[in-house]
């Protein structure tokens, strides 16, 4: 099947080689988006996501980029081919988390890297995306319920970085509403992805009101709804995908 110009335009998904990012890229392609997969590691996984999107008849490629590196981010957005269509979507999904630790145990290097990837990276990607969204668009930030709950005793630094991402969502949504660019956030709870330490999901899953952890595909469905025309009057909004917790 030849690549399509895409009914919805081009979507950039950072951290798109695995987990929520990969699920989002695949679902978005199924819904008519052309997709650029940004990734820092996992070249083979990124290539597999691209292949899945192309199999759906969409244009897709993958570009290696560390979102904490400004030059990498500029490259990620600065080489968009005409055949991919206009840039109309960004999913700020790239993020990291450290090993469980209290604040007293954290060092500056860990905190700095957390903020560089989870906050600075999102700002840089949003900046480059909105500079190119001449005909409107949609930005979805992948935050976390940790931003609200605090993640005490595990990763307060991660929670704080996601709280900063939520503030970016609120401010950027207000800043861009008049340009027809919507900015929203999805806050996943306990989701079955590689980001969790071994045994964590099994330990905490029964405490979720719905009695289970979520899937990357369930988060992707929420992200893609916010990207879609069905969410045309939704901006500055936080959609929790957390099973009630």
Backbone as CSV, one residue per row, in Angstrom:
resi,resn,N_x,N_y,N_z,CA_x,CA_y,CA_z,C_x,C_y,C_z
1,UNK,0.851,-1.193,0.000,0.000,0.000,0.000,0.889,1.246,0.000
2,UNK,0.692,2.210,-0.937,1.556,3.391,-0.994,1.302,4.310,0.193
3,UNK,2.335,5.074,0.608,2.147,6.007,1.713,1.078,7.037,1.396
4,UNK,0.270,7.384,2.405,-0.777,8.376,2.252,-0.278,9.733,2.704
5,UNK,-0.874,10.790,2.151,-0.554,12.125,2.632,-1.158,12.367,4.008
6,UNK,-2.067,11.501,4.455,-2.617,11.601,5.799,-3.767,12.587,5.867
7,UNK,-4.913,12.129,6.363,-6.079,13.002,6.470,-5.878,14.076,7.531
8,UNK,-5.042,13.800,8.510,-4.926,14.710,9.646,-3.591,15.452,9.686
9,UNK,-2.688,15.145,8.796,-1.393,15.807,8.786,-0.341,14.979,9.479
10,UNK,0.743,15.647,9.857,1.889,14.976,10.453,1.863,15.116,11.971
11,UNK,2.145,14.014,12.640,2.230,13.955,14.100,3.633,13.528,14.489
12,UNK,4.243,14.260,15.414,5.527,13.871,15.992,5.271,13.287,17.377
13,UNK,5.776,12.086,17.603,5.643,11.420,18.905,7.040,11.214,19.464
14,UNK,7.372,11.884,20.566,8.678,11.669,21.188,8.610,10.450,22.108
15,UNK,9.753,9.810,22.308,9.748,8.571,23.081,8.854,7.532,22.435
16,UNK,8.908,7.478,21.099,7.937,6.672,20.363,8.347,5.258,20.042
17,UNK,9.469,4.799,20.583,9.942,3.467,20.209,9.317,2.350,21.037
18,UNK,8.714,2.702,22.161,8.155,1.657,23.035,7.047,2.229,23.907
19,UNK,6.362,1.349,24.611,5.373,1.754,25.604,4.269,2.637,25.068
20,UNK,3.928,3.671,25.813,2.826,4.562,25.454,3.102,5.256,24.130
21,UNK,4.342,5.666,23.901,4.668,6.343,22.654,4.448,5.469,21.437
22,UNK,4.891,4.222,21.509,4.708,3.298,20.393,3.229,3.015,20.157
23,UNK,2.480,2.792,21.226,1.044,2.530,21.090,0.332,3.733,20.489
24,UNK,0.752,4.926,20.876,0.148,6.142,20.332,0.449,6.284,18.853
25,UNK,1.686,6.050,18.462,2.054,6.159,17.053,1.235,5.206,16.192
26,UNK,1.101,3.967,16.646,0.350,2.978,15.863,-1.124,3.356,15.754
27,UNK,-1.729,3.764,16.868,-3.148,4.123,16.830,-3.371,5.386,16.000
28,UNK,-2.468,6.344,16.133,-2.609,7.569,15.354,-2.549,7.275,13.861
29,UNK,-1.645,6.396,13.457,-1.570,6.016,12.046,-2.871,5.372,11.586
30,UNK,-3.442,4.538,12.435,-4.714,3.892,12.098,-5.838,4.913,11.958
31,UNK,-5.692,6.060,12.607,-6.731,7.088,12.576,-6.460,8.173,11.534
32,UNK,-5.413,7.984,10.712,-5.217,8.899,9.601,-4.053,9.854,9.709
33,UNK,-3.228,9.712,10.749,-2.062,10.576,10.883,-0.850,9.989,10.177
34,UNK,-0.028,10.830,9.591,1.340,10.465,9.271,2.165,10.690,10.529
35,UNK,3.230,9.901,10.710,3.885,9.860,12.019,5.399,9.938,11.893
36,UNK,5.983,10.824,12.675,7.428,10.797,12.901,7.671,10.313,14.323
37,UNK,8.446,9.260,14.456,8.775,8.665,15.746,10.118,9.215,16.212
38,UNK,10.117,9.941,17.309,11.357,10.373,17.916,11.782,9.368,18.964
39,UNK,13.072,9.067,19.022,13.561,8.100,19.999,15.001,8.439,20.348
40,UNK,15.410,8.052,21.563,16.809,8.222,21.961,17.555,6.904,21.900
41,UNK,16.922,5.834,22.366,17.461,4.481,22.276,16.388,3.571,21.705
42,UNK,16.780,2.383,21.311,15.799,1.445,20.764,15.558,1.648,19.278
43,UNK,16.639,1.670,18.508,16.514,1.883,17.061,15.672,0.804,16.398
44,UNK,15.879,-0.456,16.775,15.112,-1.536,16.165,13.637,-1.429,16.520
45,UNK,13.346,-1.087,17.766,11.954,-0.921,18.188,11.290,0.223,17.436
46,UNK,12.035,1.319,17.256,11.486,2.449,16.506,11.199,2.058,15.064
47,UNK,12.103,1.288,14.471,11.898,0.835,13.096,10.656,-0.043,12.986
48,UNK,10.398,-0.843,14.021,9.208,-1.698,14.013,7.936,-0.867,14.089
49,UNK,7.962,0.207,14.873,6.797,1.096,14.954,6.557,1.756,13.607
50,UNK,7.630,2.225,12.976,7.516,2.842,11.657,6.919,1.847,10.656
51,UNK,7.392,0.619,10.689,6.874,-0.399,9.771,5.389,-0.633,9.989
52,UNK,4.962,-0.641,11.257,3.541,-0.846,11.559,2.698,0.309,11.025
53,UNK,3.206,1.530,11.130,2.478,2.692,10.616,2.409,2.653,9.089
54,UNK,3.500,2.280,8.458,3.513,2.206,6.991,2.592,1.106,6.485
55,UNK,2.488,0.030,7.248,1.600,-1.061,6.850,0.139,-0.621,6.827
56,UNK,-0.152,0.458,7.546,-1.504,1.024,7.557,-1.696,2.039,6.439
57,UNK,-0.672,2.193,5.590,-0.772,3.082,4.448,-0.369,4.508,4.727
58,UNK,0.293,4.738,5.878,0.683,6.097,6.250,2.163,6.336,5.993
59,UNK,2.507,7.594,5.794,3.905,7.986,5.777,4.426,7.914,7.207
60,UNK,5.618,7.397,7.397,6.203,7.322,8.737,7.714,7.230,8.630
61,UNK,8.402,7.827,9.603,9.836,7.631,9.734,10.227,7.751,11.195
62,UNK,11.493,7.523,11.472,12.010,7.610,12.841,13.273,8.450,12.819
63,UNK,13.427,9.302,13.841,14.597,10.175,13.959,15.124,10.069,15.379
64,UNK,16.410,9.779,15.490,17.008,9.710,16.819,17.194,11.115,17.366
65,UNK,16.729,11.336,18.595,16.862,12.651,19.222,16.760,12.512,20.735
66,UNK,17.724,13.096,21.429,17.643,13.256,22.873,16.937,14.577,23.104
67,UNK,15.734,14.551,23.663,14.949,15.779,23.774,15.589,16.797,24.707
68,UNK,16.529,16.361,25.551,17.229,17.293,26.431,18.326,18.054,25.709
69,UNK,18.601,17.694,24.466,19.639,18.337,23.658,18.957,19.243,22.630
70,UNK,19.175,20.537,22.753,18.475,21.479,21.879,18.764,21.225,20.411
71,UNK,19.997,20.929,20.076,20.345,20.663,18.676,19.597,19.445,18.151
72,UNK,19.461,18.407,18.969,18.714,17.221,18.553,17.249,17.557,18.291
73,UNK,16.672,18.378,19.151,15.258,18.735,18.998,15.060,19.565,17.730
74,UNK,15.938,20.501,17.493,15.846,21.303,16.269,15.936,20.396,15.038
75,UNK,16.817,19.403,15.089,16.922,18.444,13.978,15.642,17.627,13.828
76,UNK,15.061,17.223,14.939,13.839,16.410,14.910,12.722,17.127,14.160
77,UNK,12.619,18.427,14.358,11.535,19.195,13.731,11.978,19.951,12.483
78,UNK,13.280,20.035,12.260,13.764,20.861,11.166,13.929,20.149,9.855
79,UNK,13.632,18.872,9.833,13.834,18.094,8.611,12.543,17.380,8.208
80,UNK,11.429,18.105,8.271,10.132,17.499,7.967,9.901,17.521,6.455
81,UNK,9.813,16.363,5.819,9.647,16.330,4.364,8.249,16.766,3.940
82,UNK,8.154,17.371,2.785,6.880,17.885,2.287,5.841,16.790,2.134
83,UNK,6.291,15.604,1.748,5.325,14.527,1.509,4.652,14.029,2.782
84,UNK,5.191,14.408,3.948,4.576,14.004,5.212,3.357,14.840,5.556
85,UNK,3.195,15.967,4.873,2.075,16.850,5.163,2.432,17.863,6.228
86,UNK,1.547,18.815,6.500,1.821,19.854,7.491,1.849,19.294,8.909
87,UNK,2.718,19.855,9.736,2.784,19.432,11.130,1.562,19.952,11.865
88,UNK,0.767,19.032,12.397,-0.443,19.425,13.105,-0.553,18.787,14.491
89,UNK,0.408,17.926,14.846,0.307,17.280,16.143,1.649,16.996,16.764
90,UNK,1.705,17.098,18.077,2.874,16.721,18.873,2.408,15.983,20.101
91,UNK,3.021,14.845,20.364,2.823,14.142,21.637,4.142,14.175,22.376
92,UNK,4.191,14.960,23.444,5.373,15.058,24.301,5.355,13.876,25.266
93,UNK,5.896,12.760,24.804,5.848,11.528,25.590,7.186,11.138,26.197
94,UNK,8.296,11.591,25.624,9.611,11.184,26.118,9.766,11.567,27.591
95,UNK,10.227,10.621,28.385,10.424,10.888,29.803,11.224,9.785,30.456
96,UNK,11.796,10.106,31.603,12.570,9.128,32.350,12.130,9.136,33.802
97,UNK,12.469,8.071,34.511,12.247,7.976,35.950,13.452,7.254,36.541
98,UNK,13.791,7.569,37.774,14.916,6.911,38.423,14.475,5.787,39.332
99,UNK,15.442,5.144,39.951,15.137,4.104,40.932,14.450,4.726,42.140
100,UNK,13.642,3.937,42.825,12.944,4.438,44.008,13.941,4.978,45.025
101,UNK,13.682,6.191,45.495,14.570,6.832,46.466,13.818,7.954,47.160
102,UNK,14.202,8.246,48.390,13.642,9.401,49.073,14.381,10.656,48.615
103,UNK,13.814,11.807,48.917,14.467,13.055,48.547,15.845,13.161,49.210
104,UNK,15.968,12.649,50.437,17.244,12.707,51.149,18.333,11.909,50.442
105,UNK,17.929,10.977,49.587,18.894,10.122,48.899,19.247,10.616,47.488
106,UNK,18.604,11.642,47.020,18.816,12.100,45.654,20.099,12.907,45.534
107,UNK,20.727,12.835,44.357,21.866,13.704,44.098,21.522,14.657,42.956
108,UNK,22.346,15.677,42.810,22.051,16.731,41.847,22.047,16.222,40.415
109,UNK,22.911,15.267,40.095,22.975,14.757,38.730,21.661,14.095,38.326
110,UNK,21.096,13.299,39.238,19.828,12.647,38.920,18.717,13.680,38.741
111,UNK,18.616,14.631,39.662,17.564,15.637,39.575,17.712,16.450,38.297
112,UNK,18.936,16.828,37.993,19.180,17.637,36.804,18.768,16.896,35.535
113,UNK,19.153,15.645,35.420,18.799,14.869,34.233,17.287,14.687,34.139
114,UNK,16.619,14.454,35.279,15.168,14.303,35.290,14.503,15.550,34.725
115,UNK,14.939,16.704,35.174,14.337,17.953,34.726,14.703,18.257,33.276
116,UNK,15.920,17.915,32.882,16.331,18.170,31.502,15.481,17.388,30.510
117,UNK,15.233,16.121,30.802,14.454,15.291,29.878,12.965,15.594,29.982
118,UNK,12.441,15.575,31.200,10.990,15.638,31.388,10.405,17.034,31.257
119,UNK,11.206,18.060,31.548,10.690,19.433,31.499,11.311,20.217,30.346
120,UNK,12.641,20.361,30.364,13.293,21.095,29.281,12.961,20.473,27.935
121,UNK,13.005,19.157,27.842,12.705,18.482,26.579,11.313,18.799,26.074
122,UNK,10.335,18.800,26.970,8.961,19.108,26.568,8.836,20.551,26.088
123,UNK,9.506,21.468,26.782,9.487,22.865,26.360,10.088,23.025,24.966
124,UNK,11.253,22.420,24.751,11.921,22.562,23.461,11.087,21.974,22.325
125,UNK,10.510,20.808,22.561,9.686,20.184,21.518,8.434,21.012,21.247
126,UNK,7.810,21.523,22.301,6.635,22.366,22.110,7.005,23.629,21.337
127,UNK,8.133,24.216,21.687,8.577,25.431,20.983,8.735,25.181,19.489
128,UNK,9.452,24.110,19.151,9.695,23.827,17.742,8.412,23.458,17.010
129,UNK,7.519,22.736,17.685,6.264,22.331,17.040,5.379,23.532,16.749
130,UNK,5.159,24.373,17.754,4.201,25.465,17.548,4.725,26.506,16.577
131,UNK,6.030,26.591,16.408,6.590,27.485,15.397,6.184,27.058,13.992
132,UNK,5.805,25.783,13.843,5.494,25.231,12.525,4.010,24.947,12.331
133,UNK,3.198,25.177,13.324,1.761,24.896,13.223,1.020,26.132,12.711
134,UNK,1.176,26.400,11.424,0.587,27.594,10.836,-0.920,27.490,10.680
135,UNK,-1.422,26.277,10.584,-2.859,26.079,10.351,-3.549,25.458,11.564
136,UNK,-3.040,25.754,12.757,-3.603,25.146,13.950,-2.983,23.789,14.217
137,UNK,-3.347,23.209,15.338,-2.790,21.907,15.680,-3.153,21.512,17.093
138,UNK,-2.507,20.447,17.549,-2.798,19.907,18.873,-1.521,19.377,19.497
139,UNK,-1.297,19.762,20.739,-0.186,19.249,21.529,-0.764,18.468,22.700
140,UNK,-0.278,17.256,22.890,-0.680,16.459,24.057,0.566,16.115,24.846
141,UNK,0.607,16.549,26.079,1.705,16.231,26.989,1.351,14.994,27.799
142,UNK,2.258,14.042,27.840,2.031,12.839,28.645,2.645,13.082,30.010
143,UNK,1.788,13.375,30.966,2.194,13.676,32.336,2.100,12.400,33.167
144,UNK,1.622,12.507,34.377,1.498,11.345,35.257,0.630,11.711,36.441
145,UNK,-0.096,10.741,36.972,-0.839,10.969,38.212,0.117,11.277,39.360
146,UNK,1.389,10.917,39.194,2.375,11.257,40.212,2.463,12.756,40.425
147,UNK,2.139,13.543,39.404,2.173,14.999,39.535,1.198,15.487,40.590
148,UNK,0.134,14.733,40.792,-0.891,15.084,41.785,-0.633,14.372,43.117
149,UNK,-0.192,13.122,43.033,-0.036,12.297,44.231,1.297,12.498,44.928
150,UNK,2.330,12.956,44.216,3.606,13.289,44.837,4.666,12.214,44.853
151,UNK,4.264,10.941,44.765,5.214,9.813,44.707,6.179,9.790,45.887
152,UNK,5.687,10.058,47.066,6.535,10.092,48.262,7.247,8.765,48.484
153,UNK,8.535,8.832,48.826,9.312,7.640,49.118,9.768,6.878,47.906
154,UNK,9.411,7.333,46.725,9.787,6.636,45.497,10.532,7.559,44.525
155,UNK,9.830,8.586,44.021,10.466,9.484,43.054,9.755,10.829,43.033
156,UNK,9.958,11.579,44.087,9.389,12.920,44.163,9.935,13.800,43.039
157,UNK,11.182,13.554,42.640,11.752,14.341,41.544,10.985,14.128,40.242
158,UNK,10.609,12.901,39.969,9.802,12.599,38.782,8.437,13.271,38.887
159,UNK,7.808,13.160,40.055,6.502,13.781,40.255,6.575,15.289,40.047
160,UNK,7.629,15.901,40.567,7.792,17.343,40.419,7.994,17.729,38.959
161,UNK,8.721,16.909,38.210,8.921,17.212,36.793,7.613,17.137,36.030
162,UNK,6.753,16.200,36.404,5.466,16.083,35.727,4.510,17.195,36.153
163,UNK,4.636,17.682,37.391,3.850,18.837,37.809,4.239,20.066,36.994
164,UNK,5.538,20.198,36.692,5.978,21.289,35.827,5.384,21.144,34.432
165,UNK,5.294,19.916,33.944,4.697,19.661,32.637,3.225,20.068,32.636
166,UNK,2.532,19.823,33.746,1.134,20.242,33.851,1.006,21.760,33.773
167,UNK,1.936,22.479,34.411,1.904,23.937,34.330,2.165,24.406,32.901
168,UNK,3.083,23.738,32.203,3.296,24.044,30.795,2.006,23.862,30.010
169,UNK,1.274,22.805,30.286,0.007,22.553,29.601,-0.952,23.719,29.800
170,UNK,-1.127,24.142,31.025,-2.070,25.225,31.331,-1.664,26.531,30.656
171,UNK,-0.399,26.909,30.824,0.045,28.182,30.272,0.084,28.201,28.761
172,UNK,0.592,27.126,28.161,0.703,27.084,26.711,-0.678,27.025,26.058
173,UNK,-1.613,26.338,26.698,-2.978,26.284,26.160,-3.571,27.681,26.067
174,UNK,-3.393,28.486,27.097,-3.918,29.845,27.083,-3.184,30.711,26.067
175,UNK,-1.889,30.494,25.948,-1.064,31.279,25.036,-1.429,31.045,23.572
176,UNK,-1.829,29.816,23.241,-2.005,29.425,21.848,-3.457,29.279,21.406
177,UNK,-4.389,29.438,22.317,-5.795,29.206,21.972,-6.241,30.072,20.800
178,UNK,-5.787,31.309,20.756,-6.184,32.204,19.688,-5.617,31.840,18.333
179,UNK,-4.614,30.970,18.313,-4.023,30.508,17.056,-4.620,29.189,16.580
180,UNK,-5.589,28.684,17.301,-6.190,27.412,16.920,-5.346,26.207,17.275
181,UNK,-4.438,26.373,18.217,-3.601,25.259,18.682,-4.067,24.870,20.077
182,UNK,-4.489,23.627,20.225,-4.962,23.127,21.514,-3.828,22.408,22.236
183,UNK,-3.780,22.565,23.562,-2.750,21.921,24.375,-3.430,21.244,25.557
184,UNK,-3.251,19.950,25.663,-3.873,19.169,26.724,-2.877,18.180,27.308
185,UNK,-3.280,17.523,28.364,-2.395,16.570,29.036,-3.158,15.305,29.392
186,UNK,-2.492,14.194,29.232,-2.983,12.909,29.734,-2.106,12.522,30.915
187,UNK,-2.750,12.120,32.022,-2.010,11.726,33.218,-2.244,10.245,33.498
188,UNK,-1.355,9.386,32.999,-1.510,7.954,33.273,-1.237,7.636,34.742
189,UNK,-1.903,6.592,35.205,-1.590,6.040,36.515,-0.639,4.873,36.358
190,UNK,-0.960,3.768,37.003,-0.133,2.565,36.898,-0.415,1.878,35.560
191,UNK,0.550,1.966,34.661,0.393,1.426,33.314,1.477,0.381,33.086
192,UNK,1.109,-0.702,32.449,2.025,-1.817,32.210,3.018,-1.468,31.101
193,UNK,4.108,-0.783,31.488,5.189,-0.457,30.567,6.516,-0.742,31.258
194,UNK,7.599,-0.597,30.495,8.931,-0.921,31.003,9.467,0.097,32.009
195,UNK,8.780,1.206,32.195,9.301,2.257,33.058,9.302,1.855,34.533
196,UNK,8.495,0.868,34.887,8.361,0.474,36.293,9.446,-0.511,36.715
197,UNK,9.831,-0.407,37.984,10.771,-1.367,38.558,10.113,-2.737,38.647
198,UNK,10.902,-3.818,38.580,10.329,-5.168,38.683,9.498,-5.331,39.954
199,UNK,8.304,-5.873,39.789,7.434,-6.147,40.919,6.554,-4.994,41.363
200,UNK,6.811,-3.792,40.863,6.052,-2.630,41.327,4.586,-2.708,40.919
201,UNK,4.322,-3.094,39.682,2.944,-3.177,39.222,2.163,-4.237,39.990
202,UNK,2.811,-5.362,40.234,2.146,-6.439,40.979,1.851,-6.004,42.416
203,UNK,2.734,-5.210,42.978,2.570,-4.747,44.362,1.476,-3.695,44.491
204,UNK,1.423,-2.778,43.541,0.512,-1.641,43.679,-0.792,-1.802,42.900
205,UNK,-0.805,-2.667,41.909,-1.987,-2.823,41.067,-3.267,-3.125,41.820
206,UNK,-3.245,-4.045,42.813,-4.486,-4.351,43.528,-5.076,-3.153,44.273
207,UNK,-4.265,-2.129,44.531,-4.767,-0.952,45.226,-5.489,0.044,44.331
208,UNK,-5.441,-0.167,43.029,-6.181,0.693,42.099,-7.667,0.381,42.239
209,UNK,-8.549,1.391,42.332,-9.980,1.109,42.494,-10.556,0.123,41.480
210,UNK,-10.060,0.154,40.231,-10.545,-0.795,39.237,-9.901,-2.169,39.380
211,UNK,-8.945,-2.298,40.304,-8.366,-3.587,40.620,-7.326,-4.104,39.652
212,UNK,-6.801,-3.245,38.794,-5.797,-3.683,37.817,-4.983,-2.496,37.362
213,UNK,-3.875,-2.780,36.675,-3.102,-1.728,36.033,-3.655,-1.503,34.630
214,UNK,-3.307,-0.374,34.038,-3.762,-0.066,32.698,-2.790,-0.529,31.637
215,UNK,-3.161,-0.337,30.394,-2.313,-0.718,29.273,-1.886,0.523,28.500
216,UNK,-0.799,0.397,27.771,-0.342,1.501,26.927,-1.400,1.872,25.900
217,UNK,-2.122,0.887,25.419,-3.155,1.149,24.413,-4.297,1.982,24.985
218,UNK,-4.610,1.792,26.264,-5.668,2.603,26.886,-5.242,4.057,27.009
219,UNK,-3.982,4.288,27.304,-3.478,5.659,27.349,-3.449,6.251,25.953
220,UNK,-3.003,5.472,24.981,-2.944,5.946,23.599,-4.316,6.377,23.105
221,UNK,-5.348,5.666,23.492,-6.705,6.024,23.074,-7.083,7.407,23.586
222,UNK,-6.690,7.718,24.822,-6.972,9.036,25.385,-6.170,10.113,24.662
223,UNK,-4.897,9.828,24.395,-4.050,10.786,23.680,-4.635,11.083,22.308
224,UNK,-5.008,10.044,21.590,-5.501,10.228,20.227,-6.848,10.927,20.195
225,UNK,-7.659,10.750,21.229,-8.907,11.518,21.293,-8.606,13.002,21.433
226,UNK,-7.652,13.346,22.283,-7.304,14.756,22.465,-6.692,15.349,21.202
227,UNK,-6.024,14.539,20.410,-5.476,15.006,19.137,-6.558,15.230,18.088
228,UNK,-7.674,14.592,18.238,-8.663,14.480,17.170,-9.616,15.668,17.111
229,UNK,-10.338,15.815,15.985,-11.363,16.856,15.864,-12.487,16.704,16.887
230,UNK,-12.685,15.497,17.406,-13.722,15.294,18.416,-13.447,16.087,19.691
231,UNK,-12.195,16.483,19.891,-11.825,17.281,21.074,-11.599,18.743,20.695
232,UNK,-12.314,19.223,19.690,-12.054,20.545,19.117,-12.279,21.704,20.076
233,UNK,-13.068,21.512,21.141,-13.325,22.583,22.113,-12.665,22.269,23.452
234,UNK,-11.648,21.436,23.406,-10.962,21.006,24.626,-9.525,21.482,24.589
235,UNK,-9.167,22.346,25.522,-7.782,22.783,25.655,-7.511,23.140,27.110
236,UNK,-6.263,22.997,27.527,-5.905,23.246,28.919,-6.493,22.233,29.875
237,UNK,-6.772,21.034,29.378,-7.483,20.005,30.146,-6.559,18.853,30.503
238,UNK,-6.838,18.225,31.650,-6.071,17.073,32.116,-6.993,15.856,32.145
239,UNK,-6.605,14.845,31.408,-7.394,13.611,31.322,-6.652,12.510,32.041
240,UNK,-7.165,12.101,33.190,-6.537,11.043,33.987,-6.936,9.676,33.456
241,UNK,-5.929,8.848,33.191,-6.155,7.468,32.755,-5.503,6.609,33.832
242,UNK,-6.245,6.365,34.896,-5.598,5.838,36.112,-6.444,4.824,36.879
243,UNK,-7.546,4.408,36.307,-8.362,3.409,36.989,-8.997,3.925,38.279
244,UNK,-9.082,5.232,38.440,-9.737,5.803,39.616,-8.811,6.246,40.727
245,UNK,-7.504,6.059,40.564,-6.570,6.449,41.614,-5.871,7.758,41.275
